[in-house]
Amino acid sequence: MNLNFTAEEKNFQQEVQQFLQQKLPKDIATKTKKALHLSKDEYIQWQKILHKQGWAATNWPIEHGGTGWTPTQKYIFANECAKAGGPDVIPFGLKMVAPIIYTFGTQEQKQRFLPDILASNVWWCQGYSETGAGSDLAAVRTTAVKDGDEYVVNGTKTWTTLGQYADWIFCLVRTGEPSAKNQEAISFLLINMHNPKISVSPIITIDGRHEVNEVHFDGVRVPAENLIGAEGKGWTYAKVLLTHERTGIARVAISKDRLVQLKELVETSPDGDNKLIDDAIFAQKIANVEIDLLALEYTELRTLSALSTGQAPGPESSILKIVGTQIIQAIDELYVEAAGYYSMPFVPEQFHDDYDGQHIGPDMATNSSLRYFNNRKTSIYGGSNEIQTNIISKAVLGL
């Protein structure tokens, strides 16, 4: 693998840097760097800026509005965005359901849904997990019963990230006979969240944020034309979508930038003496994480290469998910250690725009524990890391 950029790639890197300097709103970049709360409007504002530039859908095929970038260009873009403070694109539309629609959907579905996803005119959420159907996703019990040219949907989805903002939800629903094998009875359905028979209940996470929800379906009527592919094939589509999701969970570029910020944090001290970076044990911890992250980066580059040829990520997406989330949590632990007693105050409201009280400590320090607690979830969502090891043992090792 040639890791040296060509002249063309260096020119592209300069183009991305110039774009970010000119177009990335400074307030959004500052909040992203400090891991502060971004509003729905701020996410959409940034995604529409990317869309205007033609850079919103880095992994889409060109014929549907994708960039046509090489794996190296995608790598450069992700790293420059992370360094500049560009927020993550909300993945549910652009990175998760869109590949399912343009791969398995009808021509009418592509024309109906893809342009609005590309332009960030609609906000999507994911309806997979249920109580009793998390890691065992094939156990979903939300039903969709055919009634003429409609499905009647009943059930509850949980851990629905940012569902309070959503216009649409893509759902795994049970359409087959009760006696059918779990996977053979599951279908993939697109549902308008503005239906009055849908209700959303917030779940407040340990860091005080309203990030996830329960979504309740009470006799929701959905046009049959919103079914993706064939009845009973939803499990196939779901697995493809999950490989895209798990690849994104790795967050290699963001972890690299967080390590840079951490080094800057521990290379200074209030009195100019006793810098934490001079502690050999702490410095070794940083080095260990950096080595693991560099190794993971090579795996990500191989995955990007597969995506560039139109393939879905393979079992390597599980490797990215496992190691990526382990690194995210290891970096969180280092931030907490670096913050010391400043990590102890629990004042999550001071990281919102409407807070007018006194701030406690530097942002990086007092936010470290909140981020640590929130990111405990990363090794669970998208399929727990224990489940990912099973996937690797079967798909890679043949066990």
C-alpha positions in Angstrom: 0.0 0.0 0.0 1.5 3.3 -1.1 1.0 5.9 1.7 2.5 8.8 -0.1 0.1 11.2 -1.6 0.4 12.0 -5.3 0.5 15.5 -6.6 -3.2 15.3 -7.5 -4.0 14.0 -4.0 -2.0 16.9 -2.4 -4.0 19.3 -4.6 -7.2 17.7 -3.4 -6.1 18.0 0.2 -5.4 21.7 -0.3 -8.9 22.1 -1.9 -10.5 20.4 1.1 -8.6 22.6 3.6 -9.5 25.8 1.7 -13.2 24.7 1.6 -13.2 24.1 5.3 -11.6 27.4 6.1 -14.1 29.3 4.0 -17.3 27.3 4.4 -17.3 25.6 7.8 -19.1 27.9 10.3 -16.7 28.9 13.1 -19.3 28.4 15.8 -20.1 24.9 14.6 -16.4 24.0 14.4 -15.8 25.3 18.0 -18.7 23.3 19.4 -17.6 20.2 17.6 -14.0 20.4 18.8 -15.2 20.9 22.4 -17.8 18.1 22.1 -20.6 20.5 22.9 -24.3 20.0 22.0 -25.2 20.7 18.3 -28.8 21.4 17.4 -30.7 19.8 14.6 -30.5 23.1 12.6 -26.7 23.2 12.9 -26.3 19.6 11.7 -28.6 20.4 8.7 -26.8 23.7 8.0 -23.5 21.9 7.7 -24.9 19.0 5.6 -26.5 21.5 3.2 -23.1 23.2 2.8 -21.6 19.9 1.9 -24.4 19.2 -0.5 -24.0 22.6 -2.3 -20.3 21.7 -2.7 -21.3 18.2 -4.0 -19.6 16.5 -1.1 -22.5 15.2 1.0 -22.5 11.6 -0.2 -18.9 10.4 -0.2 -19.8 6.7 -0.6 -22.7 7.0 -3.1 -22.3 5.9 -6.7 -21.9 8.9 -9.1 -25.2 8.2 -10.9 -27.1 8.9 -7.7 -25.2 12.0 -6.7 -22.1 10.6 -5.1 -18.6 12.1 -5.3 -16.8 9.3 -7.1 -13.8 9.8 -4.8 -11.0 7.3 -4.5 -10.4 5.7 -1.1 -7.5 8.1 -0.6 -9.7 11.1 -1.3 -12.2 9.8 1.3 -9.4 9.3 3.7 -8.1 12.9 3.2 -11.6 14.4 3.5 -12.4 12.6 6.7 -9.1 13.5 8.3 -9.2 17.2 7.3 -12.8 17.5 8.5 -11.9 16.1 11.9 -8.9 18.4 12.2 -11.1 21.4 11.3 -14.0 20.6 13.5 -16.4 19.5 10.9 -19.2 17.6 12.6 -20.1 14.0 11.6 -22.8 13.7 9.0 -25.9 12.3 10.6 -25.6 8.7 9.2 -29.1 7.4 9.2 -30.1 8.9 5.8 -26.9 9.5 3.9 -24.8 6.5 5.1 -27.4 3.9 6.1 -30.8 3.8 4.4 -29.7 5.5 1.2 -27.4 2.5 0.2 -30.3 0.2 0.8 -32.6 2.2 -1.3 -30.3 2.7 -4.3 -29.2 -1.0 -4.1 -32.5 -2.8 -3.5 -35.2 -0.2 -4.0 -37.4 0.3 -7.1 -36.8 3.1 -9.6 -39.7 4.9 -8.1 -38.4 4.6 -4.6 -35.0 5.9 -5.7 -36.6 8.9 -7.4 -38.8 9.6 -4.4 -36.4 9.3 -1.5 -32.8 9.8 -2.7 -32.9 13.5 -3.7 -34.2 14.6 -0.4 -31.8 12.5 1.5 -28.9 13.9 -0.5 -30.0 17.5 0.1 -30.7 16.8 3.8 -34.3 18.0 3.3 -35.5 15.1 5.5 -34.2 13.6 8.7 -34.1 9.8 9.0 -33.9 7.5 12.1 -33.3 3.8 12.5 -36.0 1.4 13.8 -34.2 -1.8 14.6 -33.8 -2.5 18.3 -36.6 -3.5 20.6 -36.9 -4.7 24.1 -35.7 -8.3 23.8 -34.3 -7.7 20.3 -31.0 -5.9 20.6 -28.0 -8.1 19.9 -30.5 -10.8 18.9 -32.0 -8.5 16.2 -33.8 -11.4 14.5 -36.2 -11.5 17.5 -38.0 -8.2 16.6 -41.7 -8.4 17.3 -43.0 -5.2 15.7 -45.6 -6.5 13.2 -46.7 -5.2 9.8 -49.9 -7.0 8.7 -51.0 -6.6 5.0 -54.4 -5.0 4.6 -55.1 -4.4 0.9 -52.4 -2.0 -0.4 -51.3 -1.0 3.0 -49.5 -2.5 6.0 -50.8 -2.0 9.6 -47.8 -1.6 11.9 -47.9 -2.2 15.7 -45.1 -2.4 18.1 -42.3 -0.4 19.8 -38.7 0.4 18.8 -36.1 1.5 21.4 -32.8 3.3 21.5 -33.9 5.3 18.4 -31.1 7.9 18.1 -32.4 11.4 17.5 -35.8 10.1 16.6 -37.3 13.2 18.1 -36.1 15.1 15.0 -37.0 12.5 12.4 -39.3 12.8 9.4 -38.9 9.2 8.4 -37.9 5.9 10.0 -36.6 2.7 8.3 -37.9 -0.3 10.2 -37.4 -4.0 10.5 -40.9 -5.4 10.9 -42.4 -8.9 11.1 -44.5 -9.7 8.1 -44.4 -13.5 7.9 -46.4 -16.2 9.7 -45.7 -16.7 13.4 -44.3 -20.1 12.7 -41.8 -18.9 10.2 -38.1 -18.8 11.0 -37.2 -15.5 12.6 -35.1 -14.1 9.7 -37.5 -15.3 7.0 -40.4 -13.3 8.5 -38.6 -9.9 8.6 -39.2 -7.1 6.0 -37.7 -3.6 5.5 -40.3 -0.8 5.6 -40.0 3.0 5.3 -42.5 4.8 7.6 -43.4 8.5 7.7 -42.8 9.7 11.3 -45.5 12.4 11.1 -48.3 9.8 11.2 -50.5 10.7 14.2 -50.5 7.1 15.4 -46.7 7.2 16.1 -45.5 8.6 19.4 -42.0 9.2 20.6 -40.9 8.9 24.2 -37.5 10.4 25.3 -34.8 8.4 27.0 -32.4 10.6 28.9 -28.9 9.2 28.9 -26.5 9.3 31.8 -24.8 12.4 30.5 -28.1 14.3 30.7 -28.8 14.4 27.0 -32.0 13.6 25.1 -30.3 11.5 22.4 -32.3 8.3 22.2 -36.0 7.4 22.3 -38.7 4.8 22.2 -40.9 5.0 19.1 -44.4 3.5 19.5 -46.6 2.3 16.5 -50.3 2.0 17.3 -52.1 0.8 14.2 -50.0 2.8 11.8 -51.1 2.4 8.2 -48.2 2.4 5.7 -48.5 2.2 1.9 -47.2 -1.1 0.6 -45.2 0.8 -1.9 -42.9 1.8 1.0 -41.6 -1.8 1.3 -38.0 -2.2 0.2 -37.5 -5.3 -2.0 -39.5 -8.4 -1.2 -41.4 -9.5 1.9 -39.2 -11.7 4.1 -35.9 -10.3 2.7 -35.5 -7.6 5.3 -32.9 -9.5 7.2 -30.7 -9.6 4.1 -31.0 -5.8 3.7 -30.5 -5.3 7.4 -27.2 -7.1 7.4 -25.9 -5.0 4.5 -27.0 -1.8 6.3 -25.3 -2.9 9.5 -21.9 -3.3 7.8 -22.2 0.4 6.6 -23.1 1.4 10.2 -20.3 -0.5 11.9 -17.7 0.9 9.5 -18.8 4.4 10.5 -18.7 3.7 14.2 -14.9 3.2 14.1 -14.4 7.0 13.8 -10.7 6.8 13.1 -10.3 10.4 11.9 -12.0 11.8 15.0 -10.0 9.6 17.3 -6.8 10.8 15.7 -7.8 14.4 16.2 -8.8 13.7 19.8 -5.3 12.3 20.5 -3.7 15.4 19.1 -5.9 17.6 21.4 -5.1 15.3 24.3 -1.4 15.7 23.7 -1.8 19.5 23.6 -3.7 19.3 26.9 -1.1 17.3 28.8 1.9 19.2 27.4 0.9 22.2 29.4 0.2 22.9 33.0 -1.1 25.9 34.9 2.3 26.6 36.6 4.4 25.6 33.7 5.8 22.6 35.6 4.8 19.0 36.4 3.3 18.4 32.9 1.4 15.1 32.7 3.1 14.2 29.4 6.4 13.9 31.4 4.8 11.0 33.4 6.3 7.9 31.7 3.3 5.7 32.5 0.8 8.2 31.1 2.9 8.8 28.0 3.1 5.0 27.5 -0.7 4.8 27.6 -1.0 7.5 24.9 1.6 5.6 22.8 -0.3 2.3 23.1 -3.5 3.9 22.0 -1.8 5.6 19.1 -0.2 2.4 17.9 -3.6 0.6 18.0 -5.2 3.5 16.1 -2.6 3.4 13.4 -3.2 -0.3 12.8 -6.9 0.3 12.7 -6.4 3.0 10.1 -4.9 0.5 7.7 -8.0 -1.7 8.0 -10.2 1.3 7.4 -8.3 2.1 4.2 -8.9 -1.5 2.9 -12.6 -1.1 3.6 -12.7 2.2 1.8 -11.0 0.5 -1.2 -13.8 -2.1 -1.2 -16.5 0.6 -1.1 -14.9 2.4 -4.0 -15.6 -0.6 -6.2 -19.3 -0.6 -5.2 -19.0 -3.4 -2.7 -20.6 -3.4 0.8 -18.1 -3.6 3.6 -17.4 -7.2 4.6 -16.5 -8.8 7.9 -13.8 -6.3 8.4 -16.5 -3.8 9.4 -16.8 -5.9 12.6 -13.1 -5.5 13.2 -13.4 -1.7 12.7 -16.4 -1.7 15.1 -14.7 -3.6 17.9 -11.3 -2.0 17.8 -12.7 1.5 16.9 -15.0 1.5 20.0 -12.3 0.1 22.2 -10.0 3.0 21.1 -12.8 5.6 21.6 -13.3 4.4 25.2 -9.5 4.2 25.9 -9.1 7.8 24.8 -12.1 8.8 27.0 -10.3 7.2 30.0 -7.1 9.2 29.2 -9.1 12.5 29.1 -10.7 11.7 32.5 -7.2 10.9 33.9 -5.8 14.1 32.5 -8.7 16.2 33.8 -8.3 15.0 37.3 -10.7 16.5 39.8 -12.1 18.8 37.1 -13.8 15.7 35.6 -16.0 15.3 38.8 -18.6 18.1 38.5 -21.8 16.9 36.9 -23.1 20.0 35.2 -24.2 18.9 31.7 -26.4 21.9 31.2 -23.3 24.2 30.9 -22.6 22.7 27.5 -25.8 24.0 26.0 -26.3 27.4 24.3 -29.0 28.6 26.7 -26.8 28.1 29.8 -26.2 31.4 31.6 -24.5 30.2 34.8 -20.9 30.1 35.8 -18.8 27.5 33.9 -16.8 25.1 36.0 -13.3 24.4 34.8 -12.0 24.2 31.2 -14.3 22.7 28.7 -12.1 19.7 27.8 -11.7 18.8 31.4 -15.3 19.1 32.8 -16.8 17.5 29.7 -14.5 14.5 29.9 -16.6 12.5 32.3 -19.8 13.2 30.4 -18.2 12.0 27.2 -16.8 9.0 29.0 -20.2 7.9 30.3 -21.9 8.5 27.0 -19.4 6.5 25.0 -19.8 3.4 27.1 -22.6 2.7 24.7 -20.3 2.5 21.6 -19.3 -1.1 22.4 -22.9 -2.1 22.5 -24.8 -0.3 19.8 -24.6 -1.4 16.1 -24.3 -5.0 17.5 -22.4 -5.6 20.7 -18.7 -6.3 20.4 -19.3 -9.8 21.7 -21.6 -10.4 18.7 -19.0 -8.9 16.4 -16.4 -11.5 17.6 -18.9 -14.2 16.7 -19.3 -12.7 13.2 -15.6 -12.6 12.7 -15.2 -16.2 13.9 -17.7 -17.5 11.4 -17.0 -15.2 8.4 -13.2 -15.0 8.6 -12.0 -18.0 10.6 -14.8 -20.4 9.5 -15.5 -21.6 13.0 
